Amino acid sequence: MATPRNSLMVDPPPREALPGDEQDPLSDRLARQIRLGILRGDSPAGSRLNLDELKGRYNVSLSPLREALSRLAAEGFVHFEAKRGFRVTEMSRSNLAEIFTIRRLCEPLAVREAVVHGDEEWEERVAAAYHTLGKRSAEKPHAAPSPEWENAHRKFHLAVLSGCGMPMLLHFCSTLMDLQDRYRLQLSRAGTYVRQAGSEHAALFDACTKRDAAKAEKLATQHIDATYQQLAALMPAAAGTPAKQRKRRLAA
C-alpha cells in the first residue's frame, strides 16, 4: 500500500513481545501495516475490512491475515461482527475518553517506574531521543507536524517509558499511544488540531534527568490531560456513532 503524500505518521517501531508470546513475523508485519492505515485514516472509522482485498493488497494467505486482524481487535483498532467480518473501530467522544482514562492510569506509572529504575543506558536513550525531537521541532516551529517530527515525538515518549522494567505495562502504553494518536493525527490532518507542547516535553526531560520521579509522574499526567482536553473539544458529539445507533435515535 502506497503511503499518502504529506502523511502525518511514519511506521511506529516494532513492539516488544509480551512474556510468553510467540509472534509470527508475517502476521506481526501485517498488523503493523493495517494499524498504520487505520492511524492515518486510510481505512476510515466504521469501514469494513474486506479480506479478499487485503489478501491481494499484501499478497498473503488468509491465515496470517486473520491472525493480524484478531490481534488488532484485541488492541481495540478493529472489531469483529458475526456474519459481517472485521470493521475499523468507530471514533467517538466516549471511545476517546476511555482511551485517555486508561492511559492516564498506565503511563504516569510507567514514567515514575522508569525514573526510579532506569539505568545509564536509559538515560542515554532519553537524552538522544529528546535531542532529536528538539531538532525536528526547530525545523518548522509553527508548521504542521511532519512525519519526521511524529517519529521523533513517539520515540521520545517510548524512550522515557522504556526504563520501567515492565514489558506488559510498556506494551499497554504503546497501544494506548497508538489509539490516541489515531484521533490526534486525523484531526491534525484536517487542520483542526494544533498544539505546541515543546515546553511540556522539556519539563518532562528535565525531571527525568534530575531523577525526580514524583515530578515526572505529575508532568506526564498533565501532558496527557492537556492533549485530551483539546482533542475532546474538537470531537463532534456524535462523531463516529455507528449507523444503526444513529437510525435508532432518529426513530426515537
SERO-599489 format. One line per field, with one value per residue: residue in one letter; x, y negated, z of N, C-alpha, C in turn. Coordinates in pm, whole numbers. Layout:
# SERO-599489
aa: [a/...]
n.x: [X/...]
n.y: [Y/...]
n.z: [Z/...]
ca.x: [X/...]
ca.y: [Y/...]
ca.z: [Z/...]
c.x: [X/...]
c.y: [Y/...]
c.z: [Z/...]
//
This chain:
# SERO-599489
aa: [m/a/t/p/r/n/s/l/m/v/d/p/p/p/r/e/a/l/p/g/d/e/q/d/p/l/s/d/r/l/a/r/q/i/r/l/g/i/l/r/g/d/s/p/a/g/s/r/l/n/l/d/e/l/k/g/r/y/n/v/s/l/s/p/l/r/e/a/l/s/r/l/a/a/e/g/f/v/h/f/e/a/k/r/g/f/r/v/t/e/m/s/r/s/n/l/a/e/i/f/t/i/r/r/l/c/e/p/l/a/v/r/e/a/v/v/h/g/d/e/e/w/e/e/r/v/a/a/a/y/h/t/l/g/k/r/s/a/e/k/p/h/a/a/p/s/p/e/w/e/n/a/h/r/k/f/h/l/a/v/l/s/g/c/g/m/p/m/l/l/h/f/c/s/t/l/m/d/l/q/d/r/y/r/l/q/l/s/r/a/g/t/y/v/r/q/a/g/s/e/h/a/a/l/f/d/a/c/t/k/r/d/a/a/k/a/e/k/l/a/t/q/h/i/d/a/t/y/q/q/l/a/a/l/m/p/a/a/a/g/t/p/a/k/q/r/k/r/r/l/a/a]
n.x: [85/64/216/39/91/247/182/99/215/467/588/537/781/869/688/774/757/508/559/597/476/455/537/439/631/519/238/269/390/185/-13/102/108/-164/-260/-126/-248/-502/-447/-368/-597/-648/-796/-1112/-1299/-1532/-1545/-1566/-1340/-1227/-1152/-1063/-975/-769/-600/-510/-387/-170/-57/-85/-183/-498/-476/-252/-350/-598/-504/-357/-562/-717/-542/-536/-799/-802/-649/-806/-838/-983/-1302/-1485/-1767/-2022/-2100/-2055/-1794/-1473/-1445/-1332/-1278/-1512/-1487/-1525/-1644/-1682/-1524/-1273/-1252/-1242/-999/-817/-866/-770/-508/-418/-401/-206/32/160/239/423/616/704/813/1015/1186/1270/1392/1539/1842/2185/2195/1930/1908/2073/1930/1696/1801/1914/1685/1534/1698/1687/1413/1403/1553/1388/1163/1257/1295/1062/897/633/480/264/288/553/619/869/891/677/771/1000/881/722/925/1062/876/842/1103/1133/951/1068/1240/1098/1091/891/751/480/333/461/387/108/100/213/19/-204/-105/-98/-374/-472/-327/-447/-673/-548/-374/-550/-718/-525/-445/-676/-656/-760/-658/-406/-128/121/365/618/738/633/746/1011/1010/942/1162/1363/1285/1322/1599/1691/1612/1368/1112/847/776/807/608/381/400/372/107/-24/44/-88/-353/-384/-364/-586/-802/-801/-838/-1087/-1254/-1267/-1404/-1702/-2024/-2159/-1974/-1851/-2045/-2208/-2398/-2641/-2706/-2745/-2971/-3154/-3175/-3290/-3533/-3648]
n.y: [121/-215/-499/-786/-1118/-1374/-1251/-1223/-1042/-811/-475/-314/-203/149/344/466/811/961/1135/1480/1472/1587/1458/1433/1350/1264/1218/1029/821/763/678/441/289/269/145/-99/-210/-251/-435/-659/-712/-601/-373/-421/-513/-277/-146/148/418/576/905/1044/833/733/955/961/709/726/959/1215/1514/1633/1713/1582/1325/1322/1371/1137/944/1031/977/698/649/726/523/303/162/263/432/737/860/1092/1276/1051/978/813/481/140/-21/-250/-611/-820/-1046/-911/-682/-801/-920/-692/-576/-773/-775/-524/-544/-749/-623/-428/-530/-747/-597/-419/-606/-705/-467/-424/-643/-592/-338/-327/-270/-370/-340/-382/-655/-760/-689/-841/-1102/-1115/-1079/-1301/-1506/-1465/-1511/-1781/-1893/-1833/-1979/-2237/-2276/-2349/-2541/-2643/-2507/-2246/-1922/-1716/-1396/-1318/-1460/-1344/-1083/-1127/-1235/-1025/-837/-967/-969/-691/-622/-741/-585/-338/-256/-141/126/314/517/578/353/157/241/204/-75/-159/-69/-222/-473/-462/-432/-677/-848/-804/-969/-1220/-1244/-1234/-1452/-1649/-1628/-1717/-1979/-2090/-2039/-2173/-2192/-2315/-2163/-2183/-2294/-2131/-1883/-1951/-2003/-1751/-1601/-1729/-1662/-1386/-1375/-1480/-1288/-1303/-1150/-1185/-1437/-1392/-1202/-1355/-1555/-1399/-1316/-1565/-1634/-1439/-1499/-1760/-1716/-1549/-1719/-1913/-1757/-1634/-1856/-1909/-1704/-1612/-1572/-1339/-1202/-942/-760/-448/-351/-217/-298/-568/-562/-454/-662/-862/-747/-744]
n.z: [0/-90/64/164/35/230/467/812/974/1041/1012/1315/1560/1600/1841/2166/2240/2443/2757/2702/2456/2120/1851/1513/1238/988/1033/1229/1089/909/1087/1180/942/871/1101/1085/857/961/1165/1014/880/637/624/691/989/1105/863/655/659/395/341/111/-48/113/121/-146/-160/18/-58/72/254/392/661/815/785/917/1173/1219/1213/1426/1633/1617/1681/1948/2049/2008/1770/1559/1522/1552/1384/1395/1107/958/958/991/1110/1107/1412/1544/1576/1850/2106/2347/2314/2288/2542/2703/2620/2707/2980/3062/2970/3132/3373/3329/3193/3347/3570/3451/3372/3621/3733/3547/3586/3843/3824/3588/3402/3318/3042/2976/3044/2845/2614/2647/2647/2389/2231/2305/2215/1937/1896/1964/1754/1533/1603/1587/1319/1171/1341/1362/1187/1052/1204/1086/922/1018/1257/1397/1423/1581/1806/1903/1958/2162/2378/2409/2473/2723/2868/2849/3049/3254/3316/3295/3080/3002/3088/2935/2680/2691/2723/2481/2300/2382/2323/2044/1991/2085/1917/1676/1676/1717/1496/1275/1321/1313/1048/929/991/1219/1470/1655/1848/2054/2230/2326/2558/2752/2693/2739/3015/3115/3031/3180/3441/3430/3389/3629/3798/3932/4033/4126/4025/3750/3706/3766/3567/3337/3364/3346/3086/2935/3008/2903/2628/2588/2659/2456/2225/2279/2279/2012/1898/1741/1894/1816/1670/1470/1550/1528/1239/1286/1544/1503/1341/1521/1702/1547/1496/1741]
ca.x: [0/145/198/-10/181/227/126/142/260/556/564/589/878/808/665/832/661/473/616/525/425/529/486/470/680/430/117/309/409/52/-81/162/69/-306/-272/-79/-353/-611/-400/-365/-729/-663/-912/-1196/-1372/-1656/-1540/-1546/-1211/-1254/-1041/-1010/-899/-646/-513/-447/-302/-47/-8/-73/-294/-600/-440/-183/-433/-694/-428/-325/-685/-755/-455/-583/-926/-769/-592/-909/-837/-1093/-1388/-1541/-1911/-2063/-2159/-2020/-1650/-1399/-1465/-1250/-1349/-1564/-1427/-1629/-1601/-1677/-1406/-1157/-1247/-1198/-857/-739/-880/-678/-372/-385/-368/-90/156/234/302/541/716/761/898/1133/1275/1325/1470/1616/1988/2255/2154/1800/1936/2128/1821/1606/1872/1927/1552/1493/1780/1630/1284/1431/1595/1271/1073/1317/1298/943/833/491/415/201/389/600/640/992/860/593/858/1084/793/688/1044/1094/787/873/1232/1108/882/1143/1314/1008/1122/769/713/336/293/514/303/-21/122/234/-111/-286/-49/-148/-518/-489/-271/-545/-752/-463/-322/-655/-760/-416/-453/-791/-622/-834/-581/-270/-87/265/391/763/773/595/849/1133/994/948/1302/1437/1252/1389/1742/1715/1560/1257/1005/716/751/791/475/283/408/315/-38/-67/62/-199/-477/-391/-393/-724/-897/-810/-897/-1229/-1327/-1279/-1484/-1847/-2089/-2199/-1873/-1818/-2150/-2250/-2517/-2762/-2740/-2799/-3107/-3238/-3202/-3383/-3664/-3700]
ca.y: [0/-335/-597/-912/-1231/-1457/-1174/-1271/-931/-711/-345/-306/-95/274/354/581/918/987/1261/1599/1456/1642/1376/1473/1229/1219/1160/908/717/727/599/307/217/236/47/-228/-263/-298/-557/-770/-735/-537/-286/-510/-460/-208/-80/292/463/687/999/1072/714/727/1064/917/592/764/1084/1312/1607/1593/1745/1473/1205/1334/1356/995/871/1069/900/559/647/730/393/201/89/317/523/843/878/1221/1273/927/971/713/340/44/-74/-386/-718/-891/-1108/-811/-600/-884/-935/-565/-564/-863/-733/-413/-594/-831/-530/-345/-595/-812/-491/-374/-714/-704/-350/-441/-739/-527/-217/-334/-268/-470/-325/-451/-799/-793/-679/-955/-1222/-1112/-1098/-1440/-1588/-1451/-1580/-1925/-1929/-1829/-2088/-2364/-2288/-2426/-2555/-2679/-2432/-2121/-1819/-1636/-1257/-1309/-1504/-1242/-971/-1170/-1254/-893/-774/-1032/-917/-550/-616/-771/-472/-213/-217/-99/263/396/531/571/213/86/280/135/-218/-177/-53/-339/-585/-447/-459/-821/-915/-795/-1092/-1338/-1252/-1265/-1590/-1733/-1625/-1801/-2118/-2142/-2020/-2228/-2214/-2323/-2106/-2178/-2323/-2014/-1783/-1997/-1986/-1608/-1560/-1782/-1581/-1257/-1396/-1504/-1170/-1345/-1061/-1242/-1545/-1334/-1140/-1464/-1618/-1306/-1325/-1694/-1628/-1357/-1574/-1874/-1663/-1502/-1831/-1977/-1663/-1616/-1976/-1911/-1591/-1631/-1490/-1209/-1157/-801/-675/-350/-388/-164/-382/-694/-535/-437/-793/-933/-685/-758]
ca.z: [0/-100/170/111/47/348/578/942/1056/985/1074/1452/1580/1645/1985/2232/2263/2581/2805/2658/2320/2006/1742/1377/1170/882/1090/1301/987/860/1191/1179/821/880/1210/1033/771/1047/1232/920/824/506/647/773/1103/1071/733/656/609/305/350/-22/-92/192/75/-269/-136/87/-117/181/266/488/799/884/782/1028/1298/1235/1245/1562/1724/1617/1754/2091/2085/2000/1644/1479/1596/1469/1391/1339/973/889/949/1067/1078/1181/1527/1530/1654/1924/2231/2453/2290/2320/2687/2760/2591/2792/3120/3085/2951/3249/3480/3296/3150/3457/3650/3378/3380/3756/3748/3463/3651/3962/3795/3463/3418/3238/2902/2967/3041/2714/2517/2666/2604/2243/2173/2328/2125/1803/1897/1960/1618/1445/1641/1547/1174/1131/1473/1359/1079/1092/1231/974/961/1095/1394/1458/1459/1694/1921/1955/2014/2289/2482/2432/2540/2864/2928/2830/3169/3362/3354/3294/2939/2982/3102/2819/2567/2705/2698/2338/2235/2414/2248/1907/1988/2098/1800/1567/1684/1702/1360/1179/1344/1263/901/891/1020/1335/1594/1656/1986/2076/2362/2346/2696/2831/2671/2805/3160/3143/3015/3293/3559/3412/3408/3772/3869/4018/3989/4156/3931/3617/3704/3761/3436/3239/3379/3293/2940/2885/3029/2810/2495/2586/2663/2325/2130/2311/2239/1866/1853/1742/1996/1762/1572/1467/1604/1428/1164/1349/1658/1451/1296/1638/1763/1460/1507/1879]
c.x: [87/114/149/93/143/159/182/195/356/535/621/690/809/792/735/722/632/535/532/470/516/477/533/513/584/304/150/328/275/-23/-28/114/-79/-330/-233/-184/-471/-572/-408/-502/-746/-778/-1005/-1266/-1504/-1652/-1513/-1410/-1234/-1133/-980/-927/-766/-548/-439/-350/-167/12/18/-193/-388/-555/-364/-263/-535/-623/-396/-448/-734/-670/-500/-717/-900/-714/-692/-914/-947/-1183/-1452/-1690/-1948/-2138/-2128/-1870/-1591/-1431/-1369/-1333/-1391/-1484/-1539/-1570/-1587/-1556/-1279/-1142/-1198/-1048/-775/-752/-781/-534/-326/-347/-233/39/229/303/430/652/783/856/1026/1234/1343/1424/1555/1766/2053/2218/2018/1822/1986/2019/1729/1673/1883/1792/1505/1572/1723/1496/1304/1473/1476/1176/1124/1313/1183/857/683/414/347/309/425/609/765/970/777/677/943/1002/758/809/1085/1007/816/1008/1216/1048/968/1218/1228/1032/1002/718/563/286/339/431/169/-7/140/103/-200/-237/-96/-295/-546/-440/-362/-630/-664/-415/-431/-711/-651/-420/-566/-767/-692/-755/-440/-233/64/294/539/804/739/698/978/1126/1002/1091/1385/1411/1317/1538/1777/1666/1453/1133/867/680/728/653/366/282/350/162/-92/-60/-53/-330/-493/-424/-538/-824/-912/-874/-1047/-1311/-1350/-1368/-1631/-1912/-2123/-2098/-1850/-1925/-2195/-2383/-2644/-2805/-2799/-2945/-3202/-3271/-3302/-3525/-3728/-3793]
c.y: [-124/-430/-728/-1023/-1313/-1382/-1225/-1158/-844/-583/-341/-193/32/276/476/684/929/1118/1380/1590/1524/1571/1429/1349/1176/1154/1033/793/670/640/457/227/177/132/-92/-291/-316/-428/-677/-804/-678/-437/-361/-438/-398/-132/70/326/590/780/1028/954/705/837/1022/803/632/895/1189/1406/1562/1611/1632/1344/1208/1316/1209/915/905/995/755/544/647/596/279/122/137/399/621/854/1010/1200/1145/909/859/572/255/-15/-218/-484/-797/-954/-1004/-720/-676/-898/-807/-545/-648/-827/-622/-459/-674/-743/-460/-425/-669/-712/-443/-478/-714/-587/-361/-536/-675/-418/-225/-340/-375/-460/-392/-602/-842/-788/-802/-1083/-1228/-1139/-1242/-1535/-1584/-1524/-1731/-1972/-1933/-1944/-2222/-2385/-2375/-2447/-2582/-2603/-2308/-2015/-1740/-1490/-1239/-1353/-1400/-1124/-1006/-1185/-1120/-827/-837/-974/-769/-533/-643/-649/-346/-167/-159/45/356/408/522/427/133/116/207/-13/-246/-166/-174/-462/-582/-483/-608/-893/-904/-922/-1214/-1354/-1292/-1405/-1688/-1742/-1714/-1949/-2176/-2131/-2073/-2255/-2211/-2276/-2097/-2201/-2205/-1903/-1821/-1974/-1837/-1556/-1606/-1699/-1443/-1269/-1411/-1390/-1209/-1268/-1120/-1352/-1491/-1270/-1247/-1530/-1529/-1310/-1454/-1697/-1550/-1434/-1687/-1828/-1619/-1617/-1897/-1884/-1647/-1736/-1981/-1800/-1625/-1533/-1351/-1153/-1008/-710/-577/-387/-338/-250/-514/-674/-521/-570/-871/-878/-707/-878]
c.z: [0/14/111/126/170/461/709/1030/980/1064/1215/1466/1627/1795/2041/2256/2412/2625/2761/2517/2219/1882/1607/1299/1063/938/1169/1203/933/961/1194/1059/827/988/1160/942/850/1117/1140/865/686/510/742/887/1057/940/749/595/527/300/214/-72/-18/151/-52/-248/-78/38/-9/177/378/633/870/887/896/1162/1324/1276/1385/1664/1731/1687/1905/2139/2074/1871/1549/1570/1499/1493/1325/1208/896/877/1033/1017/1161/1294/1503/1616/1722/2049/2341/2438/2326/2472/2754/2740/2688/2940/3152/3070/3072/3369/3455/3276/3262/3549/3584/3382/3516/3775/3666/3528/3772/3924/3669/3488/3330/3090/2879/2960/2904/2606/2526/2615/2452/2177/2190/2236/1983/1792/1890/1823/1523/1476/1591/1396/1122/1255/1470/1250/1136/1112/1106/1017/1046/1240/1466/1507/1580/1821/1985/2022/2146/2401/2512/2502/2690/2933/2934/2954/3278/3404/3355/3151/2914/2990/2982/2695/2573/2673/2550/2262/2258/2340/2103/1898/2000/1972/1678/1562/1654/1559/1260/1198/1300/1112/852/921/1141/1465/1576/1801/1996/2218/2392/2490/2787/2816/2743/2956/3197/3132/3134/3419/3551/3440/3556/3860/3971/3974/4012/4058/3791/3603/3691/3624/3327/3244/3319/3140/2877/2895/2928/2668/2485/2579/2527/2222/2153/2267/2089/1813/1854/1838/1946/1664/1585/1522/1497/1364/1230/1467/1611/1407/1415/1702/1679/1473/1644/1889]
//
